[in-house]
Amino acid sequence: MSPIRRVCVYAGASDHISPAHRAAARALGAAIAGRGWGLVFGAGRVGLMGEVADGALDAGGSVIGVIPERLQALELTHPRLTELFVVDSMHARKMMMAQLSDAFIALPGGWGTMEELMEITTWNQLGFQAKPVGVLNVEGYYDLLLAWVAQARAAGFLSPRDADLLHAHTEIAPLLDTLAAAAPAPAPRWMPRP
């Protein structure tokens, strides 16, 4: 049994994106649902956020959205969510998404996606959590980031262990397999002695 119950997906909210990115996001949502995992995301219905949610929902999956009040109107909250949490800040959004999730995937995106990806990977580096993080490298979108990781490692800014915290794949199934293998087993529930 997989230690993963829910996967957080970070994704762009832009609608000015390629069909290949849309198709990959939808397929990722369907694949997450196909494994019986829930999806956690930023609650928007536009861009890749909407596509990954639609993919999971259309495949019968559970989808939890988390959005700050201020962004509800801007990001057009997805109307079909299993559960929606409206929070008061971006910090609260990211914290709740992290608490609800057992693994993290970044699809292509802009500043927000990159900021979320960097923060959650840093939490692993510093030992605040041990939940696997990956990127779906659609059409080479993350090639420059992966080159930067190699450069940071070569320059001594990332240890070999830290450089390996970010898992990257161009295909969905191997990425999900890698995250499942890297996820720590759930802590055993403490039971009082009789």
VENNORSUL-V829828 format. One record per residue. N is the residue number from 1. PHI is phi in whole degrees, -180 to 180 (999 if undefined). Layout:
# VENNORSUL-V829828
N	PHI
N	PHI
This chain:
# VENNORSUL-V829828
1	999
2	-72
3	-74
4	-91
5	-108
6	-140
7	-117
8	-89
9	-116
10	-93
11	-157
12	-70
13	-106
14	-75
15	-94
16	-95
17	-132
18	-76
19	-58
20	-65
21	-68
22	-61
23	-63
24	-65
25	-64
26	-64
27	-65
28	-64
29	-59
30	-64
31	-68
32	-62
33	-63
34	-63
35	-90
36	80
37	-93
38	-88
39	-110
40	-118
41	-157
42	-79
43	79
44	-80
45	-104
46	-108
47	62
48	-70
49	-59
50	-64
51	-66
52	-66
53	-66
54	-61
55	-60
56	-69
57	-65
58	-65
59	-93
60	85
61	-85
62	-90
63	-131
64	-109
65	-110
66	-131
67	-144
68	-72
69	-50
70	-62
71	-96
72	-54
73	-71
74	-69
75	-95
76	52
77	-52
78	-62
79	-82
80	-113
81	-67
82	-67
83	-152
84	-127
85	-114
86	-106
87	-117
88	-96
89	-159
90	-66
91	-62
92	-65
93	-60
94	-65
95	-65
96	-66
97	-61
98	-67
99	-67
100	-80
101	-113
102	-109
103	-159
104	-138
105	-133
106	-105
107	-86
108	-56
109	-174
110	-106
111	-54
112	-62
113	-62
114	-66
115	-63
116	-64
117	-61
118	-65
119	-64
120	-68
121	-69
122	-64
123	-59
124	-65
125	-58
126	-87
127	82
128	-77
129	-159
130	-138
131	-105
132	-66
133	-128
134	-144
135	-125
136	-95
137	-85
138	-73
139	51
140	73
141	-55
142	-99
143	-58
144	-69
145	-64
146	-66
147	-66
148	-63
149	-58
150	-63
151	-66
152	-64
153	-67
154	-63
155	-85
156	88
157	-84
158	-126
159	-72
160	-54
161	-62
162	-68
163	-65
164	-85
165	-70
166	-102
167	-93
168	-127
169	-144
170	-93
171	-118
172	-70
173	-58
174	-63
175	-65
176	-65
177	-61
178	-63
179	-65
180	-63
181	-70
182	-87
183	-72
184	-69
185	-65
186	-60
187	-65
188	-64
189	-71
190	-73
191	-123
192	-67
193	-72
194	-67
